[in-house]
Amino acid sequence: MQKLNTLIRPEGSLEVLSRLEVAELLDTSESGLHDIYRRCSLAVLNSGNHEDDSCAVLDRFKSFDIRVLQQERGIQLEVMNAPGCAFVDGEMIKGIRDHLFSVLRDIVYTSTEIVANPAFDLSRTEDITDAVFHILRNATALKPNEPPNLVVCWGGHSIKTEEYHYAKVVGYELGLRGMDICTGCGPGAMKGPMKGATIAHAKQRENHARYVGITEPGIIAAEPPNPIVNELVIMPDIEKRLEAFVRIGHGVIVFPGGVGTAEEIFYLLGILLHPENKYLPFPLILTGPSNSGDYFRHIDEFLATTIGPQVRQHYRIIVGNPTEVARAMKKGMDTVRQFRQLHHDAFFFNWLMKIEKDFQMPFVPTHANMAGLELQRDQPPHQLAAQLRRAFSGIVAGNVKAEGIQSIQKHGPFQLNGEAALLQPLDELLSAFVAQGRMKLPGNHYEPCYRLRELP
């Protein structure tokens, strides 16, 4: 693959940095920012290449580097040995350039204004939510003068062609009804709704449509921003990324996916099952083309078996009917608007939603932490959902995140311990994901990164 060098300047954002910030971005030590900045920048520049192995991406572009040049008139970025797909006739694509400066903005802000700021105690629930708010506000992702209309779309980055086309039609129907799209910013079910919505927004003459992509450093190499994203936000970890989705989104649509999608489902349902969120309206729709009925049946049965049948009141399954999905979401948006007006909650940030620390603290998927998960049903439903969310998160790490892949290569598969009544349906669900090719991109043989062990 062709590799190119260039110098670029920011346009309208982050034109200047302090000497300390530049020094941290150039610091290649373990405590410095250069490694994370380089990895996220490479992912953005590599957008469009269908590869979900972050280690392979980093290995293929070992010679890539990016450096901040401090000059009297501001900063420049020196990009060396970048993927050729980021350029047209030697000029960097404007959308990719914008994303590159979004990476710079969020990494610098999180490091200097959040992590290093004594005003934030990131072991406290309230401070974690405040940190999410500040990062989103700094990225101008909070729109205070707009009614609820932001739909979060989750689903697999590696999905079947029919599922991708269905996601586009759903996005089209949402766009016709004036709704904007927020996704994990990658390909597949994250790109489809955005692509469909662009056509509908054009038809409705929507000149300020939003296509928000929220990601985090550990996953961005496997799910680089698709070219439709016009607002890219990089949160510091998966937990803050998930909280960002449910704080700024007004409803969620879930398309077919794999383990990462299951993680997102359990995250949201675990929150909605909390007693303090009992009356909080938050529309959740699971949908796909007609032939995805079995996929959603497996998900539904697993949820009811593990969490309990009461979980079904928090979501609706609509198969093969994009128009009904959009109508149901629009109706849900109206309910959200009325509720927030009644309770004086902001439209742009869901302050009233109760999120416990178990859903906020970063889970590091080491072998010890995975083996120590409490996978038993004798606990409140929202707490069991938190444990299952972490189990799925660890499997995602073992599948696509560089650190997780390296840990599996060194120590072997993760081991999950739990009661048979929970592990057996988990094994059936994961096996179905493997059989349906939902663990890796098509054509890649999947080697499980986990083992299940039933406790006596």
N, C-alpha and C positions, 0 to 999 in steps of 0.2 A: 504494500500500500504506500502511496505517495505521502511524504511527510514534508511540511512546509514551515517556514519561519516568518514571523511578522511582528510589527509594533502597532499597538492600538491604544487609542485614548478613550476615556469614558465620555458619554454624551448625556449631560444633564443630571448625573448622579455620581457621588463619591469621587469628585475630581481631585480631592486632596486627602492625604493621610498624614498622621504625625510620624516623626522619625521612629518612635517606639513601635507604632503599628507596622511600619515597613520592616523594622528589624525582626519583629515576631514572624512576619510572613516569609522572611528569608531564612529564619532559624530552622536548620535541618535536624536539630536535636530532638529527643523524644518529647520534650516539653514545648517545642516550637510548633508553629502553625503550618510550616511549609509542606509537610507530608499530606495533611488533610486538604490543604488548599490545592496542591498538585493533583491529588486523586479526584476531587470534585471537578476541577477544571478539565481534566482529561475526559471525564464522563460526559460533560457538556459538549466538548469538541468532537466526541465520538458518537454523538447522537445520530441515529439512523442505522447503525450497525447492529444487527440482531445477534447479540451475544450476551448471555446472562451469567457468565462466569467472570466475576470481577478480577480474580487472580490472572486469568488468561488475558484480559484487557491490559492490565498493568504490565504483564510480561511482554506483550506484543509491542508496547510503547515504552520500553525501558529508557529510551533516549529522550523522551518527552520531558520538557521542563517549562515552567512559567515563573517569571520574576517581575517584581514591582520596581520600576525605576522612578525614583523621586527626583523631580525637576522643579525649577523655580516657578514655572507656570502651572504645576500640578503633577499628576502621575501619568505614566505610561506602563503598559504591560508588554513585556517581551516574551513572546510565545515561540518556543523552539521545538522543532520536530513534531508538530501537531498533525493529527489525522487530516489527510487531504479532503475528506468529505465535508469539512467545515468551511471550505473555500469555493468560490466560483471565479475562475480566471484569475487566481492569485489573490482575490479579495475575500476577507472573511464575511460570511453570511451575517447580515445585520441582527437577525434574531438570536443567533448563536453568540454574537458579541454581547448583546444585551444580557443573555443568560450568564455569560462569563463574569460580567460585573455584578450580577446578582449574587453569584458565588462569593465574590470578594466582599461585597456589602455585608452579607449575613455572617460569614466567618469572622470578619473583623469585629462586627457589632457584638456577636455572641461572646467572643473572647474578652473584649475590653469592657463592655457595658453590662454583661450578665454574669459570666463566670468569675471575673476579677472584681466584681462590684460587691462590697460588703453589705449593701442594702438588700441583696438577694440571698436568702438562706435556702438553698435548693434541696434541703431535707424537709422543708415545710410545704404542706399542700398549697397554702395561699400564695407563697412566694413562687412556687412552680407555675401556677396559673398566671401570676403577674408577669413572669418571665416570658411565657408564651404570648401574652398580650403585647408586651414591649417589642418582641421580635417581629410580630405581625404588623404592629403599628409602624415600626421603623421601615418595614418593607412596603408600606402604604397599602397593605392588604385589607385594612379596615375601612369600610365605606359607611360613614355615619348617616348619610342622607338618603339611603336606599332602603326600600321595604324588603322583607325576606324573599329572596329569589335565588339563593346560591345552593345548587344541588351538588352534593358530594357523590361521585361515582367511584365505586370500588370494583375490583375484579382482576383477573389474571393478566399478566403481561404477555403470556403465551397462551392464546386461545385459538379455537378453531375458526376458520374463515366465516362460517355461518354465524357464529357468536359475535364476531367482530362486526359484521354487517348489521346484525340486530342491534348492537350497541350504538351504531351510527344512526339507525332509524329512531331509537329512543332519544338520542341527543337532538335529532331533528325535531321531534315532537315537543321536547322540552323548550327548545329555542323558539319555536312558533308561539309558545305561551309566555315568552319573555323571561325565561329562566336562564341563568348563567351556570357554568360548569366548573367544578373543582375536582381534581383527581390527584393521584400520586405522580402524575406528569409523565409517565412512561408510555410504552406502546400498548397494543392490545386493547383491553377494556378501558384503559385510561385515555387512549387516543380516540377510540371510536366515538364516544359521546361528544367530544370536542369537535371532531370533524363534521359530524351530523349537525351540530348546533351552528357551525359557521354558515352553512347554507341557509338555515332557518333565520338566523339573525340578519343575513343579507336580504332575505325576502321581506323581513319586517322592518328593514332600514334601521337596525340597531347599530349605531355607530360607536358605542362604547361598551360592547360586549366583553365579558370577563372570562378568561380561560386560565384558572388559577392552578398551578402545579405545586404541591407541597412534598418535599422529599427530605432525606437526611443522608449524611455522609456514608453510612454503612451500606445503603441500598442504591445509591445514585448510579454506580457503575453498571449495575444490572438493569436499572430502569432509568436511563438518561432522559432528560426532558424531550418530549416530542415537539416538533416545530410549531404547533398551534399554541402552545402555552405562551401567554403574554404577561403573566405575573408568576415569576418563579420565586419560591421561598424555601430556604434550606434550614430546617430546624436541627438542633444539635444532636438529637437521638430519636429513636423510634417512638418512645412514649410521648415526647413533646410534639412530634409530628402527628400522632393520633389525636392528642388533645386539641391541636390546632384545627384539625378537620371538624371535630364536633363542636368547637367553640364558635367558628365563623360560619360553618354550614348550617342550613336550615332544614335539611332532610338528606337522607342517604339512599342511593340505589345501588344494589349489589348485583353485579353480573357474575357469570361463572368464573371460577378461578381455582387456585390451589391452596397451599398451606398459608400463604400470606393473606389471602382473602378470608380464610377461616379465622386467622388471628384478628383481623379487623372486625369480623362479625362478633366474635366473643368479647372483644374490647367494648364495642358499643352496647351489646346486650347486657354485659356485666354492669355497665353504668345505668342503663335504663331499668335494670332489676333492683337497683338500690332503693330502699324504702323512701328516701327523701326525693326521689325522682318519679314517684308513683304517678303524679298527675301532670308531669312535664310532657307536652306534646313534641314528638320528634319523629316524623314519618320515616319509616324504614321499609323499603320494598326490595324483595329478591326477585330477579327477573332474568329471562333468557329466551332464546327461540324455542319453538315447540319441542324439538328433540332434546332439550336440556331438562325435561321434566324429571328424569331419573336422578340427575345431579342434585336438583333441589330437594327431591324426596329424601336422598341420603342425608343432606344437610339438616333438613327438618327433623328426621327421625333421630339423628345424632343429638341435636339440641334438646329434643323432648326427653330422650333417654338419659342424658347426662345432667342437664340443668333442671328438667321437669317440664311437664306439659304446659304450665302457666307461662312459659317463655313465648308461646305462640301468639299471645295477645299483643306483643310488641313489634310484630312484623307481619307483612302480607306477601304472599307469593303470587305473582302474576306471570304466567308463561305464554309467550307467543302473541302478546297484544301490546305493542309499543304505545298506541294511543291511550289505552286505559292506564298504563303506567304513568304517562304524563298528566292525565287528568287527575289521577289519585294523588300525585305529588303536588299538583297545583292546589288541590283542595286541602292537602296537609299544610301547605304554605300559608293559606288563609287562616287556618287554626293556629299556627305558630304566631302569626302577626297579632291575632286577637288576644292570645295568651300573654304575649310580651307587652302589649299595650296595657292590659288589665293589671299586670304585675310590675309595670314600670321597668322592664328589663330592656337592655339595648337590642336593637335589631342586628347590629354588626358584631356582637360578641355575646355568647350565651353564658352570662355570669351566673344565672340561677342553677345551672346544671351542677349537681354534686358529683365530684370525681375523687375517689379515695386514693390514698397514697399508693396502694397496691397497683393501681393503674398508672401511676405517675413516675415512680422511681425506676430508673433505667435497670433493665434486667440484662445482666451479662451472661450469655449462654456458655458458661464453662461446663465441663463434664460434671463437676461437683454440684453446680447450681441446677443443672438439668435433672440429675439423679435425686436431688433434694426436694423437688416439687411435690406438693401435697395433692396427689391425684386420687382423692377419696371423696365420696359423695356426702359424708357426714359433716357438712359445713354449709353456711348460707349460700344460696344460689349465686349471688353476685361475687362472693369470694372464690367459689369453685370456678366461675367464669374467668376470674383473674389468673388462676393457676393454669387453666387450659390455654389461655391467651399466651402465657409465657412459654408453654410447651410448644405451641405452634411457632412462636417467635424464634425459639432455638432451632427448630427445624428449618425455618427460612434462612437463618444464619448459616447453618451447615450446608444449605443448598447453594446460596448465591453470594454471601458476604465473605470478603477476603479473609478476615480473622477466623470466621467459623470454618471455612474450607481448610485453612491451614491447621486448625485445631483437630479437625477430623482426620486429616492426613497424618498427624503426629500421634494422636491417642486413640484412634478408632472411633466408631459411632458413639453418639450420645446414648445413655441408657435412661429410660423413663420407667419409674417404679410406681405401681399403683394397684388398686383393687381390680379384680377381674371384671366386675360389672361395668367398669369404666374403660379399662384398657381394651377389652374385646371390641366394643363399638368404635373406639379410636382406631384400632388396627384395621377394621373394615373400612372406615372412612379414608384412611391414608392409603390403603391398598387400592381403593377405587380411584383416588387421585393419580396413583402411579399407572394404573391400567388405562386411564383416560389421557395420559401424557401431560398431566397438569403440574408436574414437578420441575420439568426442564423444557427448554425450547424443543420443537419437533426435530427428530433426528438424533438427539442425544440420549444415550442409554443412561438410565437412572440407577445409581447405586445408593441405597438408603443410608442416610446419615444418622439413623437412630435405631435403637433396639427397645422392645417393650418387655418389661419383666413384672409378672404378676406377684404381688406380695401375698404371703400365706394368710 
